[in-house]
Amino acid sequence: MQPVLEVEGLSKTFHMHHLDQNLHAFSGIGFTLNPGEFLLLRGPNGVGKSTLLRTLYRSYLPRAGQIWYHTAEGRIDLARAADVDIALLRRREIGFVTQFLIARPRVPAEDIVAEPLRQAGMPRDEALFEARHWLEAFGVKRTLWKAYPTTFSGGEQQKVNLARALILPQRLLLLDEPTASLDAGARKALVDRLADLKAQGVAMIGVFHHPGDVAGLIDREIELQAFEELANVDL
């Protein structure tokens, strides 16, 4: 089986300019992720779990290492790929789910959720039908489907966020505390959706405040170790 992701010697350091010192997030991370596998990241707060996810997504550039992602066209190093290639992969193959929704003003919830399907070429009516299905599945009231999520509570915004992020299956899904602010019904809907995506072969890497929520999905775990908080190291 060809892996989806091969990570080799991945390290990340932030330079604290006001202190003229370096903050180490993680170092020497390596693993292979196959289709349909669920990898859980563990470790205390501040150890770099979310930073690792953002580095894999290429929101951050690593200090060292490779992130080999296998596309249909061949292998690409996400750590060094051009921004245009990263943008294309994010639109087509790599998803990122966080606990925060950054919603555009004056755009209805159902349109925000349907957007990934519209971008993939689905007709508007079909995309809206699917969007409404997932809004209902995550417990968003029908009266809110045409409302603007910028007016919603944090929990309701998170449900819209999940519906949008998970409506279109990706090959690789990165999950950063997606159960935060969710009620029991929405958490169950999330786990059911992740189980369905896993069965379809979607590879997943997740950080969960309560790993028990996804205990039945986890195949492997990586425990991140803490560094000394600050050190003078040449970049």
QUITAHU-V34194 format. One record per helix or strand of 2 or more residues. SS is the DSSP state (A for helix, B for strand). FROM is the first residue (numbers start at 1). TO is the last residue. Records with the same first field share a line. If there is no record, write none. Layout:
BEGIN
SS = FROM-TO ; FROM-TO
END
This chain:
BEGIN
B = 5-16 ; 21-33 ; 38-42 ; 64-71 ; 74-77 ; 94-97 ; 172-176 ; 203-207 ; 220-223
A = 49-56 ; 83-92 ; 109-119 ; 124-137 ; 142-144 ; 149-151 ; 154-166 ; 184-199 ; 211-214
END
